[in-house]
Amino acid sequence: MTRFVAQFRKALWLALEHDVLNTAKAAAYSGMLMLFPALIVAATLLAMVPEANQFVTEGRLAFEPLLPAGSLDMLQSYMQARHIHSMQLILSTASLSVFAGLGLMLSLMEGFRRAYRLPRGEWGFWQRRMRALMLVPIVLVPLALATLVLVFGRQIEAWMIGNADHELRHFVIFSWRLLRWAVALATSITVLAALYHFGTKRGEHWVWVMPGAIAATLVWFPATLAFGWYVTRIADYSMFYGSFGAAIATLVWLYITLFSALLGAELNGVLFRERQNAIAAEETTERISSRL
């Protein structure tokens, strides 16, 4: 445990040295450009479903502890405005979201490169962008599946309570809610591990990228809960930014999220260099032994 704390402290200092703060800002900006067109596409598609309002309500209850206050208000207000939904709108906003997602992944990949101290130009111009484009669905698909579990979790919970014995009701509630949060944490770790595995030229084994993914999740989860509490209980962004308050709060939340992801990459970079040094020392010892 002491060794891990020392490694994490070293990763934190290296994150500052590698300008992770500004890299997270750039990634958060691209993430903001990706998020709102994606919300428009989601709202446009949901508006075609009769249970759209119920779906959004369940989503608000599921993500209320994680997202800043007002983020989902924008989605619900857009749906209630009943804009004209067209295929042209869906295609244009989806294209913008993918383009912004490409910029987000490129920023993260640059942070990963610095974390592993890899030279520039290991990937060609188009090869790097194709890899970044591939990372977009790799990240979005697990997040979409986890979202379905979280959103419909309350309905599943109600069904389980209705079919459980009175003596087991509290146990069912506790177990199911624990499972929902376990799914959220497992999804976060899986997405981060996929980013670290596919987002660097090094292509480390899944086992070696797990420490960074777990550490990033452990940093992100309480930081997100603390920021949500701060926004809802103390800070009022609308006092300073007016109608842009929810957008600014969402931008800060994205910044916290992406900083956590880059910090996990820094930890993986520290562990990677320690393994390389250990292998080099072992090879040197073997060469000396063979000469003797």
Buried (B, 14 or more C-beta within 10 A) or exposed (E): EEEEEEBBEBBBEBBEEBBBEEBBBBBBBBBBBBBBBBBBBBBBEBBEEEEBBEBBBBBBBBBBBBBBBBBBEBBBEBBEEEEEBEEEBBEBBBEBBBBBBBBBBBBBBBBBBBBBEBEEEEBEEEEBBEBBBEBBEBBBEBEEEBBEBBBBBBEEBEEBBEEBEEEEEEEBBEEBEEBBEEBBBEBBBBBBBBBBBBBBBBEBEEEBBBBBBBBBBBBBBEBBEEBBEEBBEEBEBBEEEEEEBBBBBBBBBBBBBBBBBBBBBBBBBBBBBEEEEEEEEEEEEEEEEEEE
